[in-house]
Amino acid sequence: MADKRQKQVAAVEREVGEQGPAPQDSASPAMLAPAKKTTSARAPAKTAAAKARAKVGKGAGTGAGAKTARARNGKADDLPPEHCAPEARPGHGPAHDSYAVRALVLQGGGALGAYQAGVYQGLSEGGIHPNWIAGISIGALNAAIIAGNPPETRVAQLRAFWEYICQQPWLPGLPVDMLTEAAPNWPEPMRIWFDSIHAARALVEGQRGFFTPRSLMDVWNRGADAGNASYYDTSPLKATLERFADFDRLNRPHEMRVSVGAVNVRTGNFAYFDNTRTRLRPEHFMASGALPPGFPAVEIDGEYYWDGGLVSNTPLQEVLTAQPRRDALIFQVDLWSARGKLPHSLLDVAERQKDIQYSSRTRAITDVMREQQNYRRMLSELMTLVPPSKRDDPAYRKAADHACDARRNVIQLIYRDKSFEGSSKDYQFGALTMHEHWASGLDDIRDTLKHPHWLAIPGPDHPFVTHDVHRGNGED
């Protein structure tokens, strides 16, 4: 196992900066606009919504387009539902290009986030370039680096970001750093000891360009501002984000939509900051990763926000419920696994508690969304049985808002713990561990893409499917 890990790390280091071809439509507003009607490779049956879309064409599918069509045609059956997008583009090219939405969904998990960077490298190698990225906590920071750089430099910038923050600001020349090359070959007890040193240094010293410890006086100052009530100061992170991400580029939703989740400290409500609705600043990403009591709440427009993982550690539901509903290929990258071994020590209990607390409950979410989409499809089919003379009825129009034949394909990747990792894995930022996490993500996405048929648009009878390379054949 040690030899394998060492080879994986070396392979990743050789591939730093390598990218797949740049997306042909990365600068095109068409990524977020409804697709034009063309001959589709989909299975036959056209629903009422699909037939209506063929009549209205490009102008419908959004609120403004639908209203214009309504005024022009005067009949509800000439309209697509305002909440359901047109059919996907034809599948003559790669399967992933047939989806109107290609989303990358990134969970929170601290130091484990290097796994997500490895996944992104593999997607880039495969020529898959998301047009929507959604993240929480460390997933939000990765999202900032990806969206804030052109496709050809994203992997290199991700690597530079992770190399930069995975260093302690004090005593960088300690002999421990000289042992990094030998550590992968050590017996497991020695590796646990080695990693625990890096975790302890993160607690005592912080991480360069990320967070620094506060003085004891600051920590126990009851009159402190809400933005200072924490063990660590995250103000260095603002400069780091600005160093590795171009926020002018990041705020071009026609190139890539960006969404990050946080929690309003005052109301307890979950909030999404989205570049289609507001201009995103470094503070929005810092707020998404402000996990108390370690990190302070971040002030945005008069309100204070904490880490979105306090309410939900994945933005998957935000992507699945967005309107208009479009065909979507979603790569969900989780850093915590809901499944695990029964703990037999207090250290094991601490680790298992985190796994359960921060795992995404993905199967629960996807089961609900699958059932919902099946109902929408059946409603769409039933509406074809309504006589044209009845389609001006308010009940029909109301049903049209809920009917939809959009197809959803969720590709799930979950980080698998290594045997020597424990409850400190989310704040163990050692360089060796970071390289191993990166290599694991790269391996998992490469294995996933060995099954290209998984990327195909689902058929009409099963409009919502999921795949996971770690589950047998990868299909639910």
Buried (B, 14 or more C-beta within 10 A) or exposed (E): EBEEBBEBBEEBEEBBBEBBEBBEEBEEEBBBBBBEBEEBEBEEEBBBBBBBBEBBBEEBBBEEBBEBBBEEBEEBBBBBBBBBBBBBBBBEEEBBBBBBBBBBBBBBBBBBBBBBBBBBBBBBBBBBBBBBBBBBBBBBBBBBBBBBBBBEEBBBBBBBBBEBBBBBBEEEEEEBBEBBEEBBEBEEEBBBEBBBBBBEBBEEBBBBBBBBBBEEEBBEEEEBEEBBBBBBBBBBBBEBBBEBBBBEEBBBBBBBBBBBBBBBBEEEEBBBBBBEEEEBBBBBBBBBBBBBEBBBBBBBEEBBBBBBBBBBBBBBBBBBEBBBBBBBBBBBBBBBBBEBEEBEEEEBEEBBEBBEEBBBBBEEBBBEBBEBBBEBBEBBBEBBEBEEEEBEEEEBBEBBEBBBBBBBBBBBBBBEBBEBBBBBBBBBBBBBBBBBBBBBBBBBBBBBBEBEEBBBBBEBEEBBBBBBBBEEEBEB
